[in-house]
Amino acid sequence: MAPATSSIGGPTLKALLATGKFKVTALVRPGSSHVFPSEVAVKEVNLYSFESVVSALRGQDAVVNETGIMDTAVHTRLIDAAAAAGVYRLIPTEFGMEYDPATTAQLFPVFAYKIQTLAYLKEVTSKKRETPEGEGSSNRLTWTAISTGPFLDWSLDLGFLGVDVKRKRAQLTDGGLVALAQTTLADIGRAVAGALLRAAETENRHVYVRSATKSQSELLALAQDALGGDGEGWEVAAENGREKYEWAMAELARGNFTWDVGMYQIRYAVNEPKYAYAWAVNSRDRDDNALLGLEGGMSDEQIKEMIREIAGRK
């Protein structure tokens, strides 16, 4: 796993260990002091060094890349290293929506590195490479991309997609009416474990998971109900998605790639059906929850309980 300490990495590590079927190695940056469970092996790795990554991956059957570094070279280097080290399955940092490669990178630069990474991964896994001794193919690499939609609990915690349950604030993008498949961090971890356990069924394809399919306005209503007061004390505002997107692109053109720049690109992408490709338009037709061992989805009561837990965090 690289890394095993990120927002997704922690729940994924927990899910992998819970199966009792994996020997997990956590790849950490040099000098990391993070303490892992005793059953987890730890290797220091410099992700900017091909030799370092190859050395770290030797003997591994699968690599889960949950690195949030928005540098395509880091991810393509990891792919090349995995192929060279004889890794069988690589799960790229694709978590989120499935993107239309013909348009998305230009319209939403925040997604560009993911699109470029997956395209490169498909190219590498479609080829055979010769060993230095010329004794046949050393590249057995395959892939599984996990499409999750937005991270449900993470977004509610930070207000990233417009509903902030800690501060009781909501910004509804263009009415907040687009119902979108979304997945909790815990379910993303379970999906990773499920994909590796069902390697044959998930080889060289996207898998689609969700914890719930809700719009901004539906999540706001659930949050108001969960936290009481019939909406009292909430600040709710309308947000023009196109205007925020154009502001973000102008900032990006000035060289300013801030949290808000990425956030407003993503908010517009997930609330405008023609750009949300698989998730806003076709997500109800794509569901691999059962294949990966996930439950059918969260009930409204379960979502409200989650909201109360998030709102109570420090």
QUILIN-V639302 format. One record per run of one state. SS is the DSSP state (H for helix, E for strand, C for the rest). FROM is the first residue (numbers start at 1). TO is the last residue. Records with the same first field share a line. If there is no record, write none. Layout:
BEGIN
SS: FROM-TO + FROM-TO
END
This chain:
BEGIN
C: 1-1 + 3-6 + 20-24 + 29-40 + 45-49 + 58-61 + 66-71 + 86-88 + 92-103 + 108-108 + 126-129 + 131-136 + 138-141 + 148-149 + 159-162 + 165-168 + 174-179 + 184-184 + 198-204 + 209-211 + 215-215 + 228-234 + 240-240 + 254-258 + 272-278 + 286-299 + 312-314
E: 2-2 + 25-28 + 41-44 + 62-65 + 89-91 + 130-130 + 137-137 + 142-147 + 150-151 + 163-164 + 169-173 + 180-183 + 205-208 + 212-214 + 235-239
H: 7-19 + 50-57 + 72-85 + 104-107 + 109-125 + 152-158 + 185-197 + 216-227 + 241-253 + 259-271 + 279-285 + 300-311
END
